[in-house]
């Protein structure tokens, strides 16, 4: 994943981190230093959900079964981009 982030940044683009993905990732680690480094990367953009639009993530979460996956898919659809993901240990 590090190589993908470097390539995105080197091309002058940004990568999005849905806040819900970060929250879900934080549940599975005891030390959030790596998440903090990711969030603080100069090419990172933390993506949030507009509160009146709460039903879209709720429906996507129900359909996909994972909040982080739902958030990433919605963010990709809104920003016309792809999703790069991984599930360590799986």
C-alpha positions in Angstrom: 0.0 0.0 0.0 2.9 2.3 0.7 4.0 2.2 -2.9 0.5 3.2 -4.1 0.4 6.2 -1.7 3.9 7.3 -2.9 2.8 7.0 -6.5 -0.3 9.0 -5.9 1.6 11.7 -4.1 4.4 11.8 -6.7 1.8 12.4 -9.4 0.5 15.4 -7.5 -2.8 13.8 -6.5 -4.4 13.2 -3.2 -5.8 10.0 -1.6 -9.0 10.0 0.5 -9.5 8.4 3.9 -13.1 8.2 4.9 -13.4 9.0 8.6 -15.5 5.9 9.2 -12.7 3.7 7.7 -10.3 5.3 10.1 -12.6 4.6 13.0 -13.1 1.0 12.0 -9.4 0.5 11.5 -8.7 2.0 15.0 -10.8 -0.8 16.5 -8.3 -3.4 15.4 -5.1 -1.9 16.6 -3.7 -0.9 20.0 -1.3 1.7 18.7 -2.7 4.2 16.2 0.7 5.7 15.2 0.5 4.2 11.7 -3.0 5.6 11.3 -1.8 9.0 12.5 1.0 8.9 10.0 -1.4 8.1 7.2 -3.8 10.9 8.2 -0.9 13.4 8.5 0.5 12.5 5.1 0.7 15.6 2.9 -1.4 13.9 0.1 -4.1 12.7 2.5 -7.6 14.0 2.7 -9.9 12.9 5.5 -13.4 12.5 4.1 -16.5 13.0 6.2 -20.2 12.5 5.6 -22.5 15.5 5.4 -24.8 14.9 8.4 -28.1 15.3 6.4 -26.8 12.5 4.1 -26.6 9.9 6.9 -29.0 7.5 5.2 -26.7 6.7 2.4 -23.9 5.3 4.6 -26.5 3.5 6.7 -27.9 1.8 3.6 -24.5 0.9 2.2 -23.4 -0.5 5.6 -26.5 -2.6 5.7 -25.9 -3.9 2.2 -22.1 -4.4 2.5 -21.8 -5.5 6.1 -18.8 -3.4 6.9 -18.9 0.3 7.8 -15.4 1.0 6.4 -16.2 -0.7 3.1 -19.4 1.2 2.8 -17.7 4.5 3.5 -15.0 3.8 1.0 -17.5 2.9 -1.7 -19.6 5.9 -1.1 -16.5 8.2 -1.1 -15.3 6.7 -4.4 -18.7 7.1 -6.0 -18.9 10.8 -4.9 -15.4 11.6 -6.1 -15.4 9.4 -9.2 -12.4 7.4 -8.2 -11.4 3.9 -7.2 -10.9 2.2 -3.9 -7.6 0.7 -2.7 -8.2 -1.5 0.3 -6.8 -4.3 2.3 -7.7 -6.4 5.3 -4.5 -7.4 7.1 -4.4 -10.9 8.3 -7.2 -12.1 5.9 
